[in-house]
Amino acid sequence: MDKTLSRRDFFRVGVGAGIAANLAKTALAAEIAKPVRLGFIGVGGRGTYLLRLILNVPGVEVPAICDINEAHLSRAQTVVQEARGSRPAGYSQSPTDYRKMLERNDLDAIVIATPMQLHAVMSVDALRAGKNALSEVAAACTLEECWALVEAVEETKKLYMLSENYCYYRPCMMILNMVEQGVFGDLTYAECGYVHDCRPIKFESDGSLTWRGELARDYIGNLYPTHSLGPVAQWMGINRHDRLVSLVSMATRQASIERYAAMHFPKDSSPAKVKFAVGDSTSTLIETAKGAVIDLRYDTASARPHPSTTYNSLQGLKASYESDGDRIWIEGVSNGYDWEPLGKYSDKYEHPKWKRWQEEAEKTEHGGADFFIVREFVEAVRAGGPPPIDVYDAVTWSSIIPLSAESIRGGGKPIEVPDFTRGKWNKAKA
């Protein structure tokens, strides 16, 4: 066989390959050149921070912003103007003015960073208006809201993503990678919790209640489950090859928030007289279809030192992990029965996303997790999906709020967890 490369073959494999590469680059550039146009609802501290982050993503425009606080709105408009050279339209006339913004035809997606009690209705409104949606946590507060979100996504075919940043913490993603590579074997148990003294941020300086305070006044149960449950649910493949089937919950009495109010506000003042519904601490046991158990705790009322504590642990047939100290033990690999630092295995099991984006991610808050949230949402919108934390994840994790309350009202009785996927979890690949 003549191994001499002909002129025609040279151009085919050489110049032709270069042309193909250039065409691919051109296609990518054209894709980025097509902007993702975002509207924001809610630009307080968290919303403005997300706005700044998302403006660092190539190919993003922000034509409109809504916030009923004029100062917050003006600040956010200035942020966009300084970053993009033009001032976005503002909506602030009433609590429902965001619906006027949703009527615009120059918005591809909406970022929702309002008080938690508004997330579901605003997300549904956005989806029904033909917009993709990124919502802060939790996704919903009631089962009715959970099902409304599912139906809105299924009927409109628009993309919905939950902005659960704890799933993107570096150790959480490394454990996910290890689980997917079989290091843990079959999973049997997980423990997780959100234990954070939030009493000061339940009150404004004048004693009026913030949205967190109103939530504690009006609801019982685990009121903030997604930070702690999200990573564990991903490790266990919930809604992929397993699902949550039932739970039981118990709560302590309410004492700490009311004690805090009595200590910090005058005896006859309104905040000192508020009766809060939520117990100081709520514990929930969740069973999965494959026989695993998740022990979930919530406490944002008890007096305790900072920093906040979102903890988790994982037990498999072959390995154990504890976030306290980021320590791991792998049967047949670790030395005897001694815990080892998780970082010992980072060269082999670092999640590919962290390998690629570590330098950029670590410049952002929440351990770099927020970097991934905004980028993955924009990429999902640009590609047409799927979102990494979809509506089924969002409502499954958030449904712990009403389900734990139902169990507590029933004296700790078992409560069924709805299958929001309607059986799709059992057909999905592991």
N, C-alpha and C positions, 0 to 999 in steps of 0.2 A: 504494500500500500504506500502511495506517495504521501509522505508526512509533511511535504512542503506546503506552507500556508499560502494559498493564492491571494491575489489582490482583492478579489471579491470576498473571500472568507475573512481576510484581514479586516475589511470594513464591517463585515457582518458581526464578528465577535469583538472587535475592538472599538471602532468608531460607533458601530451600531449599539454596543452596550453603553457607551458614553451618552449617546443620544437618548437611549431608554432611561438612563439615570437622570438626565437633565429634564426629560419629560415628566418623570415622577416628581422631581423637585418643583417643576412648574405647576403640576397639578396640586401639590401640597400648598404651594404659595397661593394659588387661586382659591383653594378651599379656605385658607386663613383670611384671604382678602375679602371673602364673603363674610361680613360681620355677623356676630351673634348679638342681637339687640335685646338688652335686658331692661326691665322695669323693676324698681324696688318699692316694696311696701314695708315701711318701718325702717327708719334710719337713726335710731338712738345709738347708744354706744356700740352694740353688737352689729347692727345693720350698717353703720358707717364703716366699721372695721372690715366687714365683708366687702363693702363697696370698694374700699381702697385696694384690697387684695385682688378683687376681680378685674379692676382696671389695669392690673399688671399682666393679665393674660392677653396674649396677642389676639387681635381681631374681635375685641369686645367693644360695644357701644352701649351707652346708657341714655336713651332719649327722654326718659320720664321717671319721676320719683314721687312717691306719696308718703306724707306723714302729717298728722293733724297738729303736731308741734311745729310751729313756724320756724323756731330757732333751729331745730334739727333739720328741717327741710332745707333751709337756706345754707346751712353748713355743708350738707351733702351736695347740693347744687354747685357750691363753690369747689368742692373736691373734684367733681367731674369736669367743671370748667377749666380748672388748672391742669388736669390730666389730658383733656381732649380738646380744649380750645373753644368749646361751645357749652352753653348753660342748658341743662335739661329742663323740660317742662315740669312744673310743680303742681301737686294736687293736695289740698289741705283744708278744704271748705267744710268737711263733715266726716264722721267716722265711716261713711259709705262712699266717700269721694273716690276711693280706689277703683270702684266699679266704672267710673268715667274713664280712668286711665286704662282699664282693661278693654275699652272699646277701640283703642288706638290700633291701627293696622301696621304700625312700625315696631312692634314688640314681638320677639320670638319666645321670650320666657320671662317669668316673674320670680324674683327672690323675695321671700316672705320672712321678715325678722321682727314681727310684732309680738305682743304678749301671747303666751302660749294658748290661752283660751280662744284666740282668734285664728290660729293656724289652719284648722280644718276648713272652716267656712270660706276663708280667703283662698285656700288652695283649690277647693271645689269651684269657686267662682272663676279663678284663673283658668282652670282646665276647661270649664264649660265655655269660656270665652275664646277657646282655641289656643291658649298659651301653655307652654311647658312650665313646670313649677319646681322650685327648690325651696323647701320649707325648713325652718329651724325646728328644734325638738321641743316637746313631743309633737307627733303628727296630729293627734286628736285627744280629746278628753272623754268621749263617750263612745259606746259601741255603734250608735247611730252614725256618728261622724266617721268612724272607721269604715263602715260599709259604704257611706256616701263617697268617700275618697276612692275606694275600690271601683265602684260603679262609674264614677266620673272618668277614671283612667281607662277602664275597659270600653266605655262607650265612645269616648272622644279619641282614643288611641294616642293621646298626648303623653309626654314623658313627665313622670313625677319622681323626685329624689328627696330623701330625707338628709338633712345636713347634720348627720351624726359623726362628729369629728373624732370621738374616742375610738372608732373603728380603725382610724388611720394612725394612731400612735405607733411609734416604731416597734416596741415590744409586742403589741397586739398583732401587728402585721407579720412579725417574725414567727410568732406562735401559729398564726394561720398558715403560713408557709410550711411549717414543720408538720402540722396536722395533715395538710394536703399531700405531703410527701411520706406519710405513714409513720412518722416518728413516734406518735402517741398510740398507734393502734386504734381499736374501737374506743370510743369515749363513753364514760359511765357517769361522770359527776362534774359539776362546776359550781363554784361559789363566787358571788359577785355582789357589789353594793355601792351605793352612792351615799357616803356619810360625810356631811359637810355642814358646819354651823352657818346657816344662812339667815339667822334671826335678824341681823342688822339690815339686810336688803329686803326684808318683808315690809319695811316701813320707809316712807319718805321722811325728810327732816322735820316736817310739820306734824308727823304722826299718822298721816293718811297712809292707806295701804298701797303698796306696789302690786303689780299683777301676781307676784309670788305670795304676798300676804293675802290677797283675795282668794287665791287658789287654796291656801291653807285654811282659810275661813270657811270656804264653801264645799270642799271635797275631803274625803277620807281615802286611805289606802296608800299605795305607792304612787306618788304624784310625779315622779321623774325617773322612769325606769330605763330609758334608752341608753344613757351613758354607760351604765354597768352591764346591761343585758345585751346590747348591740354586739360588742366583740365576741362574747360567749356564744351568742346565737350564730354568728358567722363561723366560729370554730366548729360548732356542732352541726353545721349544714342545715339549720332550720329553714324550712320552705324550699330546700333543695333535695335532701334525701332523708329528712326527719322533720317532725313538726311538734309544736307544743300542743299537748292534749288536755291537760287539766292543771289546776292549781288550788292551793289552800293558803289563806292569809290570816295573820293575827297582828294586832297593833296594841301598843301600850296606850295608856290614857294620855290626854293632852295636858301638859303642865309647863313646858319650857318656854313656849312663845308667849303665853300669858304672863309668866313670871318676868320675862324680859321686858314686856310692855309696862308692867307695874314698876319696874326698876328705872325705866328711862323716860316715862311720861307722867305728868301729874295724876294724882289718884282719881280725880273726877273727870279727866279728859276722855275724849272718845276712844283713842287707841287703847287706853287702859281698861276699857269696858268691853272690847271686842272679844267674842267667844269664838275660838278657833276649833274647827271640826277635826282636823287631822291629828292623829296620835303622834307622840314624839318619835317613835320608831315603829316601822312596819316590816315584818318578815313574811316572805312568800316562798313557798316550795312549789316548783313547777315540774311536772312529769312530761317526758317526751314520748312519742310513739314507739321509739326503739328502746325504751326502758331506762333512759338516762334521767338524772334529776339535777335541777338547777336550784340552788339556795340563793335567793335574791333579797337584799336588805335595802331599806330606804330610811334615812334620818337626816333631816335638814333643820332640826329644832334643838337637839341636845347641845348643852354647853360643852365645847371641846376646842382644842387649839387648832389653828390652821397649820399646814395647808390643807386644802380639801382632800378628801380621800375617795377616789374611785378605785376599788380593788377588784381583782378577779383571780381565780385559780382554776386549774383544769386537771382532771384525772382521766388518764387513759389506761388501757391494759398494759402499756409498755413504758409510760412516762408520766411524770407529774410536774406541774408548774405552779409557782406562787408569785404573784406580782409584788408581794412584800419582800423587797430585796432583789426582785427580778432573778429568781433562782429556779433551777430546773434539775431534775434527776431523770436519767434515761437508763432503763434496765439493760445491763450488758454493755453499756457504753461508759456511764459515769463510774467513778472509782468507788466501789463498795456502795454504801448507803449514804454517802455524803452529798449534800446539795452542791451544785456548781452555779456560777454566775451565767445567766443566759447569754451574756456577751461573748462567752467562750466559743459559742457556736455561730457567731454572726458571719464569719467568712463563708460558711457553708450554707446557712439558712436565712441570711438577710433577705427580706422580701425584695423582689426585683424592682418594685417601684421606689423603695428607699435607696437601693443601689444607684438608681438613675437620678433621683431628685434630692438626695440628702442635703447638699449644700444650699439649694434654694429653699427647701422646706424648713430647715432649721432657722431661717430668718423670720419665720412667722410664729404666731402664738400657739398655745395648746400643743407644745412639743412638736410643732411642724405639721400637725394634722390639718389645720385650716387650709394650708397650701393645696393639699390633695382634694379637699372638698370642692373648692371653687374651680379648679382645673378639670376635675373629672366631670363636673356638671356641664361646663362649657363644651368639653369634648363629646359628651353624650348628646347634647343638643345638636351640635354640629354634625355628628354621625347619625342622628336619628335614633339613638339608644343602643343597647339597653343601659339604664342607669345602674351603678354598682349597688346602691341601696334603694330598692324599688318600693312601690306602694305596698306590696305584700309584706316586705320586711317592716316598713314604717308602721303599718297598722297592727301587725302582730306584736311588735315590741310595745307600742303605745297602748294596746288594749289591756295591758296589765293595770293601767289606772282604774278603769271601771270594774274590771274583773276582780281585782284585789278588794275593792270596796264592797262588791257583792258578797264575797266570801266572809269578810269581817262582819257585815250586817247579819250574816247567817250563822254567826258563832264559829267561824273557821270551817265552814262546810266546803267540800270540794266543788269547784266550778269548772265547767267545760270551757276550753279555749276554742273559739270558732276557727274553722279552717278557711281562712280568707282566700286561699288559693283554689278552693273548691276541688281538691284532689290533685292539682297539678304538681304538688311537691313530690308525690309518690311516683311521678312519671319523669321527673327531672333527673339528669345525670348527677352522680355524686361528684 
